[in-house]
Amino acid sequence: MNYEIINSGSDGNCTIINGIIAIDMGVSCKKLASCIKDLKIILLTHIHGDHFNKTTISTLAKKRPTLRFGCCEWLVRELIECGVSNKNIDVYEIGKKYDYGIFSLIPVKLYHDVPNCGYRLFMNEKKLIYATDTRILDGIVAKDYDVYLVEGNYENEEELHERAYNSEYESRVKNTHLSREYTTKWLLDNMGDNSVYEFMHQHKERS
């Protein structure tokens, strides 16, 4: 299963899977120039602007009138407000499998400060899991997947404490994002010998 991380972090998120599936749409159309025409569906996770760029979504809805958008119920109204036709929106339930023929998916419940989900994708006998913006992965099992795109926002609590500019920021990050230390342990419990992984949504120092 091929993937291209267009961007990942608080400045915008979007990952393209096998050239036809986008997970998250928090980047500008300019960054999508090379792949817009081939996209079949955009899978959305939550409302934060670095994952849900309203301007980009509105533009895509106009330029690609047959493009599908997949989400859980908490994003339906926002998509319609962006100009997406209701008939182009696939609404998912957590834990239920949806078959699109060339691929299938299962939304995964995540724990952020707004309703959020991740995705399991199954395509060409390969398995991928995508999970960012969550404080835990407890109860989520993904044994021997081919690709793991899972958040590693900060190294560990010590590193976060050293760079946090105040206690409110430190507490918010700890309660809404995964550390690489936590994710590494989870990966070691799940990955197979041939699995690959990426730490997503890593902290970037502002210039």
C-alpha positions as CSV (number, residue, x, y, z in Angstrom):
1,M,0.0,0.0,0.0
2,N,1.5,3.3,-1.1
3,Y,1.1,6.5,0.9
4,E,2.3,10.1,0.4
5,I,2.2,12.4,3.4
6,I,1.4,15.8,1.9
7,N,1.8,17.4,5.3
8,S,1.5,16.4,8.9
9,G,1.4,18.7,12.0
10,S,-0.4,21.7,13.4
11,D,0.3,23.5,10.2
12,G,-1.9,21.1,8.2
13,N,-2.6,17.4,7.6
14,C,-3.3,15.4,4.5
15,T,-2.1,11.9,3.5
16,I,-2.8,10.3,0.1
17,I,-3.2,6.5,0.0
18,N,-2.6,4.7,-3.3
19,G,-3.3,8.0,-5.2
20,I,-7.0,7.9,-4.7
21,I,-7.8,8.2,-1.0
22,A,-7.1,11.3,1.1
23,I,-7.2,11.1,4.9
24,D,-7.6,14.6,6.4
25,M,-7.9,17.7,4.3
26,G,-6.1,20.5,6.3
27,V,-3.9,21.8,3.5
28,S,-4.2,24.3,0.6
29,C,-5.3,23.2,-2.8
30,K,-1.9,24.3,-4.0
31,K,-0.3,21.5,-2.1
32,L,-2.7,19.0,-3.7
33,A,-2.0,20.1,-7.3
34,S,-0.4,16.8,-8.4
35,C,-3.1,14.5,-7.0
36,I,-6.5,16.4,-7.1
37,K,-7.6,14.8,-10.4
38,D,-7.1,11.2,-9.2
39,L,-8.8,11.5,-5.8
40,K,-11.9,9.4,-5.4
41,I,-12.7,10.0,-1.7
42,I,-11.6,12.2,1.2
43,L,-11.9,10.7,4.7
44,L,-12.2,13.3,7.4
45,T,-11.5,12.9,11.1
46,H,-12.4,16.0,13.1
47,I,-13.3,19.7,12.8
48,H,-9.9,21.4,13.7
49,G,-8.7,23.5,10.9
50,D,-5.4,21.7,10.4
51,H,-7.4,18.6,9.5
52,F,-10.5,20.3,8.0
53,N,-9.6,23.3,5.8
54,K,-13.0,24.7,4.8
55,T,-11.6,26.7,1.9
56,T,-9.9,23.7,0.4
57,I,-13.0,21.5,0.9
58,S,-15.3,24.1,-0.7
59,T,-13.0,24.4,-3.7
60,L,-12.8,20.6,-4.1
61,A,-16.5,20.3,-3.9
62,K,-16.8,22.8,-6.8
63,K,-14.0,21.5,-9.0
64,R,-14.8,17.8,-8.4
65,P,-18.6,17.5,-8.3
66,T,-18.4,13.6,-8.1
67,L,-15.8,13.5,-5.4
68,R,-16.9,11.6,-2.3
69,F,-16.4,12.7,1.3
70,G,-16.5,10.2,4.2
71,C,-16.9,11.1,7.8
72,C,-18.7,10.3,11.1
73,E,-21.9,12.2,11.9
74,W,-20.2,15.1,13.7
75,L,-18.8,16.5,10.4
76,V,-21.9,16.2,8.1
77,R,-23.2,19.7,8.8
78,E,-19.9,21.3,8.4
79,L,-19.4,19.6,5.0
80,I,-22.8,20.8,3.8
81,E,-21.9,24.3,4.9
82,C,-18.8,24.0,2.7
83,G,-20.9,23.3,-0.3
84,V,-20.6,19.5,-0.4
85,S,-23.8,17.9,-1.7
86,N,-25.5,15.6,0.8
87,K,-25.5,12.8,-1.8
88,N,-21.7,12.9,-1.9
89,I,-21.3,12.4,1.8
90,D,-20.9,8.9,3.2
91,V,-21.6,8.9,7.0
92,Y,-19.9,6.2,9.1
93,E,-20.4,4.5,12.4
94,I,-17.4,3.7,14.6
95,G,-16.4,0.1,14.3
96,K,-18.5,-0.7,11.2
97,K,-16.9,-1.9,8.0
98,Y,-17.7,-0.1,4.7
99,D,-16.9,-1.8,1.4
100,Y,-16.1,0.4,-1.7
101,G,-15.1,-2.5,-3.9
102,I,-11.4,-1.7,-4.5
103,F,-10.9,-0.9,-0.8
104,S,-12.8,-1.1,2.5
105,L,-12.5,0.9,5.8
106,I,-13.4,0.8,9.4
107,P,-13.6,4.1,11.4
108,V,-11.8,3.9,14.8
109,K,-12.8,5.9,17.9
110,L,-10.2,8.3,19.1
111,Y,-10.0,10.6,22.1
112,H,-9.3,14.3,21.5
113,D,-10.9,17.5,22.7
114,V,-13.5,17.3,20.0
115,P,-15.2,14.2,18.4
116,N,-12.6,12.4,16.4
117,C,-11.8,9.2,14.6
118,G,-9.0,7.3,12.9
119,Y,-9.3,4.8,10.0
120,R,-8.4,1.2,9.2
121,L,-8.0,0.7,5.5
122,F,-7.9,-2.6,3.6
123,M,-6.7,-2.6,0.0
124,N,-5.0,-5.0,-2.3
125,E,-4.7,-7.5,0.6
126,K,-2.8,-4.8,2.6
127,K,-3.8,-3.2,5.9
128,L,-3.2,0.3,7.1
129,I,-4.1,2.2,10.2
130,Y,-4.2,6.0,10.6
131,A,-4.6,7.6,14.0
132,T,-3.7,11.1,15.1
133,D,-4.9,13.7,17.7
134,T,-5.7,11.3,20.5
135,R,-4.6,10.9,24.1
136,I,-4.7,7.1,24.1
137,L,-4.9,4.0,21.9
138,D,-6.2,1.8,24.6
139,G,-8.3,-1.0,23.3
140,I,-7.2,-0.5,19.7
141,V,-5.5,-3.6,18.3
142,A,-3.9,-3.7,14.8
143,K,-1.8,-6.8,14.7
144,D,0.6,-7.3,11.7
145,Y,-0.7,-4.4,9.6
146,D,1.4,-3.3,6.7
147,V,1.4,0.4,7.4
148,Y,1.0,2.3,10.7
149,L,0.5,6.1,10.4
150,V,0.2,7.0,14.1
151,E,0.8,10.1,16.0
152,G,4.1,10.8,17.8
153,N,3.6,14.5,18.7
154,Y,6.3,14.8,21.4
155,E,9.1,12.6,22.7
156,N,8.0,12.0,26.2
157,E,6.6,13.9,29.2
158,E,10.1,15.2,30.2
159,E,10.7,16.7,26.7
160,L,7.3,18.2,26.6
161,H,7.7,19.8,30.1
162,E,11.1,21.4,29.0
163,R,9.7,23.1,26.0
164,A,6.2,23.9,27.2
165,Y,5.7,27.7,27.5
166,N,3.1,27.3,30.3
167,S,1.3,24.6,32.3
168,E,-1.9,25.0,30.4
169,Y,-0.2,24.2,27.1
170,E,1.6,21.2,28.6
171,S,-1.6,19.8,30.1
172,R,-3.6,20.3,26.8
173,V,-0.9,18.5,24.7
174,K,-0.7,15.6,27.2
175,N,-4.5,15.2,27.2
176,T,-5.0,15.5,23.4
177,H,-1.9,14.0,21.7
178,L,0.3,10.9,21.8
179,S,4.0,10.9,22.7
180,R,6.5,8.9,20.6
181,E,7.3,7.0,23.8
182,Y,3.7,5.8,24.1
183,T,3.2,5.1,20.4
184,T,6.5,3.2,20.2
185,K,5.3,0.8,22.9
186,W,2.0,0.4,21.0
187,L,3.8,-0.2,17.7
188,L,6.0,-2.9,19.2
189,D,3.0,-4.7,20.5
190,N,1.3,-4.7,17.1
191,M,3.8,-4.5,14.2
192,G,4.9,-7.5,12.2
193,D,8.4,-8.2,10.8
194,N,7.6,-6.4,7.5
195,S,5.5,-3.6,8.8
196,V,6.4,0.1,8.2
197,Y,5.4,3.1,10.3
198,E,5.5,6.9,10.4
199,F,5.2,9.1,13.4
200,M,2.5,11.6,12.4
201,H,1.7,15.1,13.7
202,Q,5.1,15.6,15.1
203,H,5.7,18.9,17.0
204,K,7.3,21.6,14.9
205,E,9.0,24.7,16.4
206,R,7.4,27.9,15.2
207,S,9.8,30.2,13.4
